[in-house]
Amino acid sequence: MTDALHIHLAGIPMATPVVLLSGCIGFGEELAALEGFDFTAVGALCLKGTTLEPRLGNPPPRLAETPSGLLNAIGLQNPGARFVVEHILPRMAHLPTRLIANIAGSTVAEYAAVARLFDDSPVDGIEINISCPNVKEGGAAFGADPGSAAQVVAAVRLATTKPLITKLSPNVTDIRPIARAVIEAGTDALSAINTLMGMAVDITSRRPLLGNGQGGLSGSAIKPVALLKVWQLYQVAAPHGIPIIGQGGIATPEDAIEFLLVGANAVGIGTALFRNPLISGEIASGIAHYLVNQNVGHVAALTGTLHSA
Ligand SMILES: Cc1cc2nc3c(=O)[nH]c(=O)nc-3n(C[C@H](O)[C@H](O)[C@H](O)COP(=O)(O)O)c2cc1C
C-alpha cells in the first residue's frame, strides 16, 4: 500500500487507516485462512470483545437482518482473556498488521484485570468497550455516564502502558461529555460509534425476534447517525490531539472518506465484512485514489476538512 495511507494512531503505526472492527472478524484467524485477503491493506484488527471469564453469550437467535442493517445480540461470547492471551495471540502475532484487544467487564476491577492480562501480550493497543448494548456486563451502563466512564478508563490506564482507545456508545443524549471525561481520564484515542439499540418482532409467535429481546443495530442504516457523532467528537477531541476511529455503516471508499472529512483519523469496517470479507482492500485503494484525484498528499490531511454547510 502507498505511504500516503500510513498513519500513527495513538502511537500505533498502521499501514492504512482501515481498521477491522470487533465482533466482525473473531480473533482474525478466519481472515488468515481466506484466499486473497490482503493484511497489508489493513491498519489493525480489533479482536472480539473479551472478558475476564469465558462467556457463552446470549440465547439464539442472535442476528436479525433489517432493511440496510443488522441487529445483533451476541452477548460477548468469548473464551476469556487468559485463553486469548495464552492460546490465540501466539498464533496471530506474525500477521503483517496490528492487533488491538477489545475488553469488557461488569466492574471497574474486571476491566483493569483484563487490561493487565493484555498488557503482558503482543497486542499493540487496547480498546475499552464501554458501549456494548447486548449484555448487562457489556459496559453500556459505564458508557452512559461521564463519571463511570472516566472511572473505567482511569483504572485501565493504571493497569497498562499500551495505547488506550475508548469505544463510545451512540445510545446517549449527548456523546460529548462522555468523550471529555474519558479524555481527561487518560484515553489515547476514541472509537465511535458502537451499535444503536433496537429490536425486531416475530409477528407469528408475537415474540421478540432476538433471543435477548433487544440488540444492537449496525450497517449502512446507522451511517448518518455515526457521521454526526464523529463530527461532534472531533470538536471535543481535536483540541487535545486525540484521534478517532470513525465507524458505523462504512461499506464503500466514499463512506470511509465521509468519516475522514468529519474528523476521523482512521475508519472501521464491521458489518460490511459479512457481505464481502475482502472489502478492506477495496476501501484502502479507494481512499488512495481519492487522494490522487484531489491532489492531497497524505490521508492525514483529510481529517476534519469538512467545509461548513
Ligand atoms: C455481530 C457483531 C458483534 C459485535 N461485537 C462487538 C464486540 O465484541 N465489541 C465491540 O466493541 N463492538 C462489537 N460490535 C460493534 C462493531 O465493532 C461496530 O462498532 C459496529 O457494528 C458499527 O460498525 P459497522 O456498522 O461497520 O458494523 C459488534 C458488531 C456486530 C455486528
The ligand as an ORCA input file, in Angstrom:
! r2SCAN-3c Opt
* xyz 0 1
  C     -22.011     -9.335     15.178
  C     -21.381     -8.150     15.843
  C     -20.632     -8.324     17.014
  C     -20.027     -7.228     17.644
  N     -19.263     -7.435     18.761
  C     -18.601     -6.379     19.326
  C     -17.723     -6.566     20.435
  O     -17.494     -7.688     20.899
  N     -17.113     -5.467     20.974
  C     -17.315     -4.199     20.460
  O     -16.726     -3.230     20.963
  N     -18.123     -3.996     19.386
  C     -18.768     -5.047     18.815
  N     -19.572     -4.841     17.720
  C     -19.740     -3.459     17.177
  C     -18.819     -3.232     15.981
  O     -17.465     -3.396     16.355
  C     -19.030     -1.825     15.379
  O     -18.662     -0.841     16.325
  C     -20.478     -1.559     14.952
  O     -21.037     -2.730     14.375
  C     -20.598     -0.402     13.946
  O     -19.871     -0.621     12.759
  P     -20.496     -1.317     11.419
  O     -21.795     -0.631     11.126
  O     -19.460     -1.138     10.364
  O     -20.698     -2.769     11.762
  C     -20.191     -5.928     17.089
  C     -20.949     -5.758     15.921
  C     -21.534     -6.839     15.290
  C     -22.330     -6.621     14.021
*
